[in-house]
Amino acid sequence: MSKTDKQGSVSRKRYSAEYKAEALALAERIGVSAAARELGLHDSQLYAWRTKA
């Protein structure tokens, strides 16, 4: 779910580089799908972070 401000714009969640690194390390240990479920992310988000890393 996205949050909207008073003007109707959608705000996006931003993740720190440290959080992304920890999420990718978790994905290496338990798999991307399991890590995404545990963290409340979509699989494709972890794949995108992995591609950019």
C-alpha positions in Angstrom: 0.0 0.0 0.0 1.2 3.5 -0.8 0.7 6.5 1.4 -0.7 9.7 0.0 -0.1 13.2 1.3 -2.6 16.0 1.5 -2.0 16.9 -2.2 -2.6 13.3 -3.4 1.0 12.5 -4.2 2.2 9.0 -3.4 5.2 8.8 -1.1 7.6 6.0 -1.6 9.5 4.0 1.0 13.3 4.6 0.9 15.7 2.0 2.2 19.2 2.6 3.4 22.2 1.0 1.8 22.7 -0.9 5.0 19.2 -2.3 5.0 19.5 -3.4 1.4 22.8 -5.2 2.1 21.3 -7.0 5.1 18.2 -7.9 3.0 20.4 -9.3 0.2 22.5 -11.3 2.8 19.3 -12.8 4.2 18.2 -13.6 0.6 21.5 -15.4 0.1 21.0 -17.5 3.2 17.3 -18.4 2.9 16.4 -17.6 -0.7 14.8 -14.5 -2.3 11.2 -15.5 -2.0 11.5 -16.4 1.7 13.5 -13.2 2.5 11.0 -11.1 0.7 8.1 -12.6 2.6 9.9 -12.1 5.9 10.8 -8.5 5.2 7.4 -7.6 3.6 8.9 -6.8 0.2 8.2 -8.0 -3.3 10.6 -10.5 -4.8 11.4 -8.2 -7.7 12.6 -5.5 -5.2 15.3 -7.9 -3.9 16.2 -8.9 -7.5 16.6 -5.2 -8.5 18.8 -4.5 -5.5 20.9 -7.5 -6.3 21.3 -6.4 -9.9 22.4 -2.9 -8.8 24.8 -4.2 -6.1 
